[in-house]
Amino acid sequence: MRSVKHFIEQSWLLIAAAFCFGLLLAMTNAALKDKIEQNQIDALNNMMRGLMSEATNFEKVIDQAEIAGYKTDIYKASDNGGQIIGFAFVGTGAGFADKIKLIIAVDGTCDKFLGFDVLSSNETPLFGDRIKEDWFRAQFVGAPAGALELIKSGDTKKIDNKIVAITGATVSSQATVKIFNDHIEELKSILKEKGLID
Amino acid sequence: MAEPNQGNLGNTFIAGLWRENPVFRLLLGMCPTLAVTGAVKPALTMSICVMFVLTCSNIVVSLMRNLLKPHLRILMFTLTIATFVTIADLAVKAFAPEMSTTLGPYIPLIIVNCIIIGRAEACASKNNLITSITDALGMSLGFTIALCILASVRELLAAGTIFDIAVMPDKFVPLAAMSMPVGAFITLGLILGLINAITKKRA
């Protein structure tokens, strides 16, 4: 009995503070949660809109699909007439410094990539983070939705399955191509399984 | 580190700006100083978060200073600081999502910023509320000034901009290294050298 009294005497402030701070955090979280979720949805939608400019509606068609060991939602993009423009998902993989997360878009039949945008990356500024540059990203727009190959030099304007690496950022270039290669076949089989593509 | 005198709030406030500037004189909080000063906007966001956390934690610690058990005080400081850092992190995510992405893990890392726990231990746990608030404002303003000076130099030399506004002539060749960690170390070293030279001359 004495030990319980001693314990309470010693720790009542800590217990009370933990309760008050927990309550404060719960209230703050409740107040800001919707806005934070909306910001994340807006960021995702803006990127998807950038990749599929003809699309007006973005609908989540598959919740938390597991592709290449990472869970991602898959979105269907369609125009005002209901025609499917493409699908988008978050592709994740190891980069040079940390995980790279890309928004990748494919066309409605999964024949071509429509491009990608970088959702998050901690690649080295001015080197690895050049995967965000337009000329590098443009190489993926219209590329066949299959295995891509990274090459050291070549014509960056030629659209095929060959992607020219960024000088000084080979690891980040490889990581980007690997994310595409790791995800595309699994994506196709998931979309086929759900009857979203033939 | 001198303890703030309750009778001299002005001195307490000014100490954080120069004599006990947390970055330039005490060399505390080096992690954000080096990591987020690539540009002025993230540096300013970090400074505002530190100001919020430091002020709130100093208020709470000062209010409960007479109830603190010596062996539990560090635990109480950490609990208090972690709470306000989480609130700051949620607020930045809600109201400045792009800045939250830019700053990445560095806002949650304010929890281990030794300026905050240092002021809780050296000032707030021994002084009244007004002195603790004054100390927090002085220290965090000193931190803000230091980060903004560092970030201005680095952004100017790395991109030719300040607050993303181009200020350098077209012929200016950006020094890419200044936006990288090496730029942070060099700039901080040069500024510290300059400050040491000034203070030696005065002495």
Interface residues (C-beta under 8 A of the other chain):
Chain A: Q10 S11 L13 L14 A17 A18 F21 L24 L25 T28 N29 L32 K35 I36 N39 Q40 D42 A43 S120 N122 T124 P125 L126
Chain B: G38 M64 L67 L68 K69 L72 L75 M76 L79 T80 T83 T86 I87 L90 A91 K93 A94 F95 P97 T101 G104 A176 S179 M180
